[in-house]
Amino acid sequence: MKLGFPNNQTQTTATATATIDSSFKPLFNLSIASHSLLSIISRFSPSKSLPSDPPKPTTTTAAATSSAASATLSGCAVPLFRPYVAKVPWHGGVRAFLSQMFPRYGHYCGPNWSSGRDGGIMLWDYRPIDWLDFCCYCHDIGYDTHDQAKLLRADLAFLECLERPRMATKGDAKIAQLYKSMCITGLRFILIPYRMHLVKLQSKQSFPDQLANIWWKGI
């Protein structure tokens, strides 16, 4: 074991190392200064803004989109409502009496029942409460005519609307189901066959009319 001061070679190595370290200090300080200068220049120089990515939907937006999509699938999304003024008066007599047998739902589901008022007023200004009520509202508009062909088309569209799957209701569910069942049965077995027969009769001309047309064409 050797004790005491290091030899001359060791001192020379230490001195050289210290000299190298001292020679690198200005370079280190220069890099710091250049970095500070670049940061100052970039702060005051105009920079082009890079296009940012489109914002990601937040949790609230995603939940609202999901609920809107599910509402559309379930039949709750009622289209834009506009008040309608009827042109044809409501039915009276025996038909008005028989209409009392049907339940009433919403603002338009039920014979002689419009805008939530009895007797059938001419101004329909109440918004349907749900999709089922909107089907009834559209059927009432389709019935605002005396043309049997248009009445038949209204019945066919009403049947298709009532048979829409997953139709959500906001009113009494039991009354809605009863009304749908009665209307679907009546449309399938009574109204639609009856109107198809009327349209078929109207499309056919009587034998004297056909002879008259042939005679006039011969002239």
C-alpha positions in Angstrom: 0.0 0.0 0.0 1.4 3.4 -1.1 0.6 6.4 1.0 1.3 10.1 0.4 0.8 12.5 -2.5 0.3 11.2 -6.0 3.3 11.1 -8.4 4.0 13.7 -11.1 2.2 11.7 -13.8 -1.0 11.7 -11.8 -0.8 15.5 -11.2 -0.2 16.0 -14.9 -3.3 14.0 -15.8 -5.4 15.9 -13.3 -4.1 19.2 -14.6 -5.0 18.3 -18.2 -8.5 17.2 -17.2 -9.1 20.5 -15.4 -7.9 22.3 -18.5 -10.2 20.4 -20.8 -13.2 21.1 -18.4 -12.4 24.7 -18.3 -12.2 24.9 -22.1 -15.6 23.3 -22.5 -17.4 25.8 -20.1 -17.7 28.6 -22.7 -19.2 26.2 -25.2 -21.8 25.2 -22.7 -22.7 28.8 -21.8 -22.9 29.6 -25.5 -25.5 26.8 -26.1 -27.6 28.2 -23.3 -27.4 31.7 -24.7 -28.3 30.5 -28.2 -31.3 28.6 -26.8 -32.5 31.7 -25.0 -32.1 33.8 -28.1 -34.0 31.4 -30.2 -36.8 31.3 -27.7 -37.1 35.1 -27.7 -37.0 35.3 -31.5 -39.7 32.7 -31.8 -41.9 34.5 -29.3 -41.9 37.8 -31.2 -41.8 36.4 -34.8 -45.1 35.6 -36.6 -45.8 31.9 -36.7 -48.2 30.0 -38.9 -50.8 28.1 -37.0 -50.9 24.5 -37.9 -54.3 23.0 -38.7 -55.7 21.4 -35.5 -57.4 18.1 -35.4 -61.2 18.2 -35.3 -62.4 18.3 -31.7 -63.4 15.0 -30.3 -67.0 14.8 -29.1 -67.4 15.1 -25.4 -69.2 12.6 -23.3 -72.3 14.8 -23.2 -72.4 15.2 -27.0 -71.8 11.5 -27.6 -74.6 10.6 -25.2 -77.0 13.1 -26.8 -76.2 11.7 -30.3 -76.7 8.1 -29.0 -80.0 9.0 -27.4 -81.2 10.8 -30.6 -80.3 7.8 -32.7 -82.1 5.4 -30.4 -85.2 7.7 -30.3 -85.3 7.7 -34.1 -85.2 3.9 -34.1 -87.9 3.5 -31.5 -90.3 5.9 -33.4 -90.2 8.9 -31.0 -88.7 11.4 -33.4 -91.8 13.1 -34.7 -91.1 15.2 -37.9 -91.6 19.0 -37.9 -95.2 19.9 -37.2 -97.2 22.5 -39.0 -100.8 23.5 -38.2 -103.3 22.4 -40.8 -106.7 23.8 -41.7 -109.2 21.1 -42.9 -111.3 21.6 -45.9 -113.8 18.8 -45.6 -116.3 18.9 -42.7 -116.2 16.1 -40.2 -118.6 13.2 -40.5 -121.9 13.2 -38.7 -124.9 11.0 -38.4 -124.4 7.2 -38.0 -120.7 7.4 -38.6 -120.3 10.0 -35.9 -122.3 7.8 -33.5 -120.2 4.7 -34.3 -117.0 6.8 -33.8 -117.8 6.9 -30.1 -116.9 3.2 -29.8 -113.3 4.0 -30.6 -110.9 5.1 -27.8 -109.1 8.4 -28.1 -105.4 8.9 -27.7 -103.3 11.9 -27.9 -104.5 14.8 -30.0 -105.6 13.1 -33.2 -106.2 9.4 -32.6 -109.9 8.8 -32.6 -112.8 9.6 -35.0 -114.0 13.2 -34.9 -111.2 14.0 -32.5 -108.7 16.7 -33.5 -106.3 18.9 -31.6 -107.4 17.2 -28.4 -111.0 18.5 -28.8 -114.2 16.7 -29.4 -116.4 17.3 -32.4 -113.6 17.7 -34.9 -112.6 21.3 -35.3 -111.2 22.5 -38.7 -108.0 24.0 -37.3 -105.4 21.3 -36.2 -102.9 23.3 -34.3 -101.8 20.9 -31.5 -98.6 19.0 -32.0 -98.9 15.2 -31.9 -97.6 13.8 -28.6 -95.7 10.9 -30.2 -95.3 8.8 -33.3 -98.6 7.1 -33.0 -100.4 10.4 -32.7 -98.5 11.6 -35.7 -99.8 8.6 -37.7 -103.3 9.6 -36.8 -102.6 13.2 -37.7 -101.3 12.2 -41.2 -104.3 9.9 -41.7 -106.7 12.8 -40.9 -104.9 15.0 -43.5 -105.2 12.1 -46.0 -108.9 11.9 -45.2 -109.5 15.6 -46.0 -111.0 14.7 -49.4 -113.9 13.1 -51.1 -111.8 11.1 -53.6 -112.0 7.4 -52.9 -108.6 6.7 -54.4 -107.0 9.3 -52.1 -108.9 7.8 -49.1 -107.6 4.4 -50.0 -104.1 5.6 -50.1 -104.5 7.3 -46.7 -105.8 4.0 -45.3 -102.9 2.1 -46.7 -100.4 4.6 -45.4 -102.1 4.6 -42.0 -101.9 0.8 -41.8 -98.2 0.9 -42.6 -97.6 3.5 -40.0 -99.4 1.6 -37.3 -97.4 -1.5 -38.0 -94.1 0.2 -37.5 -91.9 -1.8 -35.2 -90.7 -0.6 -31.8 -93.2 2.3 -31.7 -92.8 4.2 -28.4 -95.8 5.9 -26.9 -95.9 8.8 -24.4 -99.6 8.4 -23.4 -101.5 5.6 -21.8 -99.8 2.4 -23.2 -103.0 0.3 -22.8 -105.2 2.7 -24.7 -102.5 3.1 -27.4 -102.4 -0.7 -27.8 -106.2 -1.0 -27.9 -106.5 1.8 -30.4 -103.8 0.3 -32.7 -105.4 -3.2 -32.5 -108.8 -1.9 -33.4 -107.5 0.3 -36.2 -105.4 -2.4 -37.8 -108.2 -4.9 -37.6 -110.7 -2.4 -39.1 -108.3 -1.4 -41.8 -107.4 -4.9 -42.9 -110.8 -6.5 -42.9 -113.3 -3.6 -43.5 -112.0 -0.2 -44.7 -109.3 -1.2 -47.1 -111.4 -3.9 -48.9 -114.4 -1.6 -49.0 -112.4 1.3 -50.5 -110.7 -1.0 -53.0 -114.1 -2.1 -54.1 -115.3 1.5 -54.5 -112.2 2.5 -56.5 -112.6 -0.6 -58.7 -116.3 0.3 -59.4 -115.4 3.9 -60.1 -112.6 2.9 -62.5 -115.1 0.8 -64.6 -117.5 2.5 -66.9 -121.0 1.3 -67.3 -122.0 -0.5 -70.6 -124.0 2.5 -72.0 -121.1 4.8 -71.3 -118.7 2.5 -73.2 -121.1 2.3 -76.1 -121.4 6.1 -76.2 -117.6 6.5 -76.2 -117.3 4.1 -79.1 -120.1 5.8 -81.0 -118.5 9.3 -80.5 -115.1 8.0 -81.6 -116.6 6.5 -84.8 -117.9 9.9 -85.7 
